[in-house]
Amino acid sequence: MTRRRFVLLVSLGCLVAVAAYAVWSRPSAINAATAAKIEVGMDLKTVETMLGGPARDEPTGPLGTAECEDDTTGVRHLNAMLFFHDVLLVEDAVQLEWVSDAADVRIVFIDGKAQPPECFAVRRVHDGPWAMLRRWLKLP
């Protein structure tokens, strides 16, 4: 293989890698800034449009709590454990949850109208290569 072909193939490979990164690394619409724009009384369809689709979990790995020193977005941030159980006393209440690598947004809908959202700041927990391999292979 000549030097010219080698340089061409390496350049092409780099171009493909950059294009793939640009396509697959789009930031999630599930974040504290978007949650701050959700207003009381919005319907489910509007909230789903703002958060990029229906309620879902889209983290790329295990999550942990993140530190939030101040609340500048108007959304309640908690530095507590993410596991809590709400008792919904209203008959027609539904709680939906959107999760990404940056935020856990929970919204209660009563009669189809959004109540104030709760946004928990989260962060991706990077584990070691063996733990990652076990997770990929779905091993205990």
N, C-alpha and C positions, 0 to 999 in steps of 0.2 A: 504494500500500500504506500502510495506516495505521500509526501508531507502535505501536499495540497488537499488530498482526499481526507486525510486524518483531521486537518483543521476544519474542513467543511463538515465532517460528521460530528465533531465535538461541538462546533457552533450550532448545528442543527439540534443536537441533544440539549444544549443549554436553552435554546429557544423554546423547545417543547416543554422543558421543565418550568420555565418562567410562565408560559401560557397556562400550564396545568395549575400552577400555584395561583395565578390570577383568577382562574375559573372557580376553583374549589375553596378558596380562602375568603370568601365574602363574609363580612361580619353579620352576625345574627341580628335580627330585629328585636330579639328578646333581650332587653337591657333596661337599666334604670331610667335612662332618658326617655325611652318610649313609654314606659310605665307611667312616668310623670305626666304624660300628655293625655292619659286616659281619664275621662271625667265621669263623675257620678251620673247615671242615667243613660249612658251610651248602650246601644244594643249589642248583642253578641257579634253580629256580622261586622260592625264597625271596629270592635275590639280585635277580632280576628284579622281584619285587614291591617290594622296598625302593628300587630305582633307577628305578621308574616304568615298567618295560617291558623288552623285550629290548635287547640291545646295539645302540647306535645313535649317530649323530653328529647333534646338534641345535644346533650353534652358529649364531648369527644372522649371522656374518661371519667374517673372518679372525681367527685367534687367535695370541697370543704368550705367552711365559712370564711368570708373575707372581712377584713377590718374596715369599718366605716367611721371616720372620726367626726364628720359633720353631715348634716342632712341639708344639702343645698338644692335637691331636686324636688322637694315637696312630697316625696314618697317615703313612707316609713321604712327605714332600714333597721334590721335587727342583727346584732352580733351573737345571737343565741343559737342553739342547736336548730337545725331545720326540721326536726321531727316534732310535730305538734298535732294535736287532734282538736279540731274545731267542732263544737256542737252547734249545728245549725237548727235554731229553734223555729225558723219560718218554714212553713210547709212547702212552698214553691221555690226554695233556695237551692242553687246549684253552685258548687265551688269548682272552678277550673284552674289548671296550673300549666304554665309555660316555663320550661327550664332550658337554659343554655349554659355555656362555660362562664358567663359573667353574672347572670341573674336568675333568680327563681321568683317568678311573678305569679301571684295567686289572686284571683278575683272571684268574688261571690256575686252571682246574678240572682236577683229577686224579681220575679215576674218578668224575666227577660231583660232587666235593666241592671247595669253594672253598679256595684257599690265601690267605695274607695279601695283601690288596689293595695296589696301588700307586696313589697319588693325586698327580697333578701339578697344581699350581695354575696355571691359565691365566687370561688376561684377553682381552677383546675388543680388537682393534686397530682403531681408527677411522681409516679412510683418507679421503681427500678426496672431493668430490662426483663428480669425473670417474672416479676409480678405482671408486667404488661403481656408477656408471652402466655402466662397462665390465664389471664383475662381473655385474650384473643382466642385461645383454645377452649375456653369455658371449663377450665379445670378448677377444682376447689382450692 
